[in-house]
Amino acid sequence: MLRLKKYSLLFAFVFFFLNCTNRNIESDSSSIIDNGIIADADLWSLSPSASLRINSVEATESELTILKCNPQLANLVNIRDLDTTILVSLKYATTNNFTGMILYDDIDGAYLQPDVALMLVEAQRYLNTLQTDGLRLLVYDAARPLSVQRIMWNLIKDTRFHRYVSNPDERLSLHNFGAAVDLTIANSAGQPLDMGTDFDHFGRASGITNEEGLIEQGLLTRQHVQNRELLRRVMRHAGFRPICGEWWHFNACSRQEAMQRYELIE
């Protein structure tokens, strides 16, 4: 578990809640667009103090920003505050997803638990060491509020694809704790490598347990599998765990561990 120094953490949260309660916050519509990422300029930063360390990656609290007075994301970290080489394209902030709907209208970045975010930074660092000619991680989804999970489930629960979405009343997704990430690898121009299927493809070709068989069936090519293997290699190196049915999905821990360590994002 990632630990923050006791008194700096206390000070940060007291200051945070006082700001939420007592200040009139002026909205700032200005934003910075960088590699397709829209970063809200109206952010509140933690005061510089405690050092965070995991897998030999270090960052100070001053490098972590949180959405001002947003209780859903208050304890989470925007991953691009730790590593700007990691690309983000939130699929559920667009209509380019299996629902055809914009589900994130108030989330402007990919947020994860602090220790999970640093794991992702380690995955990118390791990818850099493999002499992969400027390849970068490209995140499609990270922390996902339970309210969004319910929308997804209600849309798909009566279809044959229901197994691809966790029923929030029976089995919470690790996305709902900020402990899972959906992603791929992009080339130096920011274009995703071909993994054989799109993100959110509901079908056998998205699975990782029988990729050789999928090659024989003509559903995947050898290059598709090599690209997937590279993604799994860097993510496993950082401690993430893939799941069988979705090449893009990685968990930072078990569901039981997530429920013990982290708060549910409502």
C-alpha positions as CSV (number, residue, x, y, z in Angstrom):
1,M,0.0,0.0,0.0
2,L,1.1,3.5,-0.9
3,R,1.5,5.6,2.2
4,L,1.4,9.4,2.6
5,K,3.1,11.2,5.5
6,K,0.5,11.5,8.3
7,Y,0.4,15.2,8.9
8,S,0.7,16.4,5.3
9,L,-2.2,14.1,4.3
10,L,-4.3,15.4,7.2
11,F,-3.5,19.0,6.2
12,A,-4.3,18.4,2.5
13,F,-7.7,16.9,3.2
14,V,-8.7,19.6,5.8
15,F,-7.7,22.3,3.4
16,F,-9.6,20.5,0.6
17,F,-12.9,20.3,2.5
18,L,-12.6,23.8,3.8
19,N,-12.3,25.0,0.2
20,C,-15.3,22.9,-0.9
21,T,-17.4,24.3,1.9
22,N,-16.4,27.9,2.3
23,R,-15.2,29.2,-1.0
24,N,-17.2,30.4,-3.9
25,I,-15.5,28.8,-6.9
26,E,-15.4,30.8,-10.1
27,S,-15.8,28.6,-13.1
28,D,-13.0,28.8,-15.7
29,S,-14.0,27.7,-19.1
30,S,-10.4,27.9,-20.4
31,S,-8.8,24.6,-21.3
32,I,-5.6,23.2,-22.8
33,I,-5.8,20.7,-25.6
34,D,-2.7,18.5,-25.8
35,N,-2.6,15.4,-28.0
36,G,-6.3,15.2,-27.9
37,I,-6.5,15.6,-24.1
38,I,-8.7,18.4,-22.7
39,A,-7.3,19.5,-19.4
40,D,-9.5,21.8,-17.3
41,A,-7.5,24.8,-16.2
42,D,-9.5,25.1,-13.0
43,L,-7.7,22.5,-10.9
44,W,-6.7,22.5,-7.2
45,S,-3.3,21.2,-6.4
46,L,-2.2,19.4,-3.2
47,S,0.5,21.3,-1.3
48,P,4.1,19.9,-1.9
49,S,5.1,17.6,0.9
50,A,4.9,13.8,1.0
51,S,6.7,11.6,-1.4
52,L,4.9,8.7,-3.1
53,R,6.9,5.7,-4.1
54,I,6.1,2.4,-5.8
55,N,8.2,0.2,-8.2
56,S,11.0,2.8,-7.9
57,V,8.8,5.6,-9.3
58,E,8.7,8.7,-7.1
59,A,6.4,11.7,-7.2
60,T,5.5,14.5,-4.8
61,E,2.0,15.5,-3.9
62,S,2.5,18.8,-5.7
63,E,2.5,16.8,-8.9
64,L,-0.9,15.4,-8.2
65,T,-4.0,17.4,-9.1
66,I,-7.6,16.7,-8.3
67,L,-10.8,18.1,-9.6
68,K,-11.8,21.0,-7.3
69,C,-14.4,19.9,-4.8
70,N,-15.4,16.9,-6.8
71,P,-16.1,14.2,-4.1
72,Q,-16.1,11.4,-6.8
73,L,-12.5,12.0,-7.8
74,A,-11.1,13.7,-4.7
75,N,-8.8,10.9,-3.7
76,L,-7.7,9.9,-7.2
77,V,-4.9,10.9,-9.4
78,N,-5.0,12.2,-13.0
79,I,-2.4,9.9,-14.6
80,R,-1.1,12.7,-16.9
81,D,0.0,14.6,-13.8
82,L,2.5,11.9,-13.3
83,D,3.5,11.1,-16.9
84,T,2.5,13.3,-19.9
85,T,3.8,10.7,-22.3
86,I,0.8,8.5,-21.5
87,L,-2.0,9.3,-23.9
88,V,-5.7,9.5,-22.9
89,S,-8.7,9.1,-25.1
90,L,-11.8,8.6,-22.9
91,K,-14.2,6.5,-25.0
92,Y,-17.1,7.1,-22.6
93,A,-16.7,10.8,-22.9
94,T,-17.6,10.4,-26.6
95,T,-20.3,8.5,-28.5
96,N,-17.5,6.1,-29.8
97,N,-18.4,3.3,-27.4
98,F,-20.7,0.3,-27.3
99,T,-23.6,2.4,-25.9
100,G,-23.4,5.1,-28.5
101,M,-23.8,7.6,-25.7
102,I,-21.7,10.2,-23.9
103,L,-21.5,8.8,-20.4
104,Y,-18.8,11.0,-18.9
105,D,-19.9,14.6,-19.0
106,D,-18.0,15.7,-15.9
107,I,-14.8,13.7,-16.1
108,D,-12.0,15.3,-18.1
109,G,-9.1,12.9,-17.5
110,A,-8.2,9.4,-16.7
111,Y,-8.2,9.0,-12.9
112,L,-6.8,6.1,-10.8
113,Q,-6.0,5.4,-7.2
114,P,-2.6,6.9,-6.4
115,D,-0.8,3.6,-6.2
116,V,-2.5,2.3,-9.3
117,A,-1.5,5.4,-11.2
118,L,2.1,4.9,-10.3
119,M,1.9,1.3,-11.5
120,L,0.8,2.6,-14.9
121,V,3.7,5.1,-14.9
122,E,6.0,2.1,-14.3
123,A,4.4,0.2,-17.2
124,Q,5.2,3.2,-19.5
125,R,8.7,3.4,-18.1
126,Y,9.3,-0.2,-18.8
127,L,7.9,0.1,-22.3
128,N,10.4,2.9,-22.9
129,T,13.3,0.5,-22.0
130,L,12.3,-2.0,-24.7
131,Q,13.5,0.2,-27.6
132,T,10.0,0.3,-29.1
133,D,10.5,3.4,-31.2
134,G,8.4,5.8,-29.2
135,L,5.5,3.6,-28.4
136,R,3.2,5.0,-25.7
137,L,0.3,3.7,-23.6
138,L,-3.1,5.0,-24.7
139,V,-5.8,4.9,-22.0
140,Y,-9.5,4.4,-23.0
141,D,-11.0,4.2,-19.5
142,A,-9.9,4.3,-15.9
143,A,-12.0,5.2,-12.8
144,R,-15.7,4.8,-13.6
145,P,-18.5,5.9,-11.3
146,L,-21.0,3.3,-10.2
147,S,-23.8,5.5,-11.7
148,V,-22.2,5.0,-15.1
149,Q,-21.8,1.3,-14.5
150,R,-25.6,1.1,-13.9
151,I,-26.3,2.8,-17.2
152,M,-24.1,0.4,-19.0
153,W,-25.7,-2.6,-17.3
154,N,-29.2,-1.5,-18.0
155,L,-28.5,-1.1,-21.6
156,I,-27.0,-4.6,-22.0
157,K,-28.4,-6.8,-19.4
158,D,-31.1,-8.3,-21.6
159,T,-28.8,-9.0,-24.5
160,R,-26.4,-11.9,-25.3
161,F,-23.5,-9.6,-24.5
162,H,-24.4,-9.1,-20.8
163,R,-21.3,-11.0,-19.6
164,Y,-19.1,-8.2,-20.9
165,V,-20.4,-5.7,-18.3
166,S,-20.4,-6.3,-14.5
167,N,-23.8,-6.3,-12.9
168,P,-23.4,-3.5,-10.2
169,D,-25.9,-5.2,-7.9
170,E,-23.9,-8.5,-7.9
171,R,-20.3,-8.0,-8.9
172,L,-18.7,-4.5,-8.9
173,S,-16.2,-3.6,-11.5
174,L,-12.7,-2.6,-10.4
175,H,-13.2,0.5,-12.5
176,N,-15.7,1.5,-9.8
177,F,-12.8,1.7,-7.3
178,G,-10.3,3.4,-9.7
179,A,-8.3,0.1,-9.7
180,A,-8.7,-1.0,-13.3
181,V,-7.7,0.5,-16.6
182,D,-8.7,-0.1,-20.3
183,L,-5.9,0.8,-22.7
184,T,-3.8,-0.1,-25.7
185,I,-0.4,0.9,-27.2
186,A,0.0,3.8,-29.6
187,N,2.8,4.5,-32.0
188,S,4.9,7.7,-32.0
189,A,2.2,9.5,-34.0
190,G,-0.4,8.6,-31.4
191,Q,-2.2,6.0,-33.6
192,P,-3.2,2.8,-31.8
193,L,-1.5,-0.4,-32.7
194,D,-3.8,-3.0,-34.4
195,M,-4.9,-5.5,-31.8
196,G,-7.3,-7.3,-34.1
197,T,-10.5,-5.8,-32.7
198,D,-11.6,-2.4,-31.5
199,F,-12.0,-1.5,-27.9
200,D,-15.4,-2.7,-26.6
201,H,-15.7,-5.4,-29.2
202,F,-18.0,-8.0,-27.8
203,G,-16.9,-11.3,-29.4
204,R,-14.4,-14.2,-29.3
205,A,-11.7,-12.2,-31.1
206,S,-11.3,-9.9,-28.0
207,G,-10.3,-12.9,-25.8
208,I,-6.8,-13.7,-24.9
209,T,-7.0,-17.4,-23.8
210,N,-7.0,-18.9,-27.3
211,E,-5.2,-16.5,-29.6
212,E,-3.3,-19.2,-31.5
213,G,-6.7,-20.7,-32.3
214,L,-8.0,-17.4,-33.3
215,I,-5.1,-17.1,-35.7
216,E,-5.9,-20.5,-37.2
217,Q,-9.5,-19.4,-37.6
218,G,-8.5,-16.2,-39.4
219,L,-9.9,-13.9,-36.7
220,L,-6.4,-12.6,-35.7
221,T,-3.0,-12.3,-37.3
222,R,0.4,-13.0,-35.8
223,Q,1.0,-9.3,-35.7
224,H,-2.2,-8.7,-33.7
225,V,-1.1,-11.3,-31.1
226,Q,2.4,-9.9,-30.9
227,N,1.0,-6.4,-30.2
228,R,-1.3,-7.8,-27.5
229,E,1.6,-9.8,-26.0
230,L,3.7,-6.5,-25.8
231,L,0.8,-4.8,-24.0
232,R,0.5,-7.7,-21.5
233,R,4.2,-7.8,-21.0
234,V,4.5,-4.2,-19.9
235,M,1.3,-4.2,-17.8
236,R,2.3,-7.5,-16.0
237,H,5.7,-6.1,-15.3
238,A,4.1,-3.2,-13.4
239,G,1.8,-5.6,-11.5
240,F,-1.4,-5.5,-13.5
241,R,-3.5,-8.5,-14.3
242,P,-5.2,-9.1,-17.6
243,I,-8.7,-10.7,-17.9
244,C,-9.7,-13.4,-20.3
245,G,-12.4,-11.8,-22.4
246,E,-11.0,-8.3,-23.1
247,W,-7.4,-7.7,-24.4
248,W,-7.6,-4.1,-23.3
249,H,-8.7,-4.5,-19.6
250,F,-6.2,-4.8,-16.7
251,N,-6.8,-5.0,-13.0
252,A,-4.4,-3.7,-10.4
253,C,-5.6,-6.1,-7.7
254,S,-8.4,-8.6,-6.9
255,R,-12.0,-7.4,-6.3
256,Q,-11.7,-8.3,-2.7
257,E,-8.5,-6.3,-2.2
258,A,-10.1,-3.3,-4.0
259,M,-13.1,-3.4,-1.6
260,Q,-10.7,-3.5,1.4
261,R,-8.4,-0.8,0.2
262,Y,-10.5,1.8,-1.7
263,E,-13.8,3.6,-1.5
264,L,-16.4,2.9,-4.1
265,I,-16.8,5.7,-6.6
266,E,-20.6,6.4,-6.6
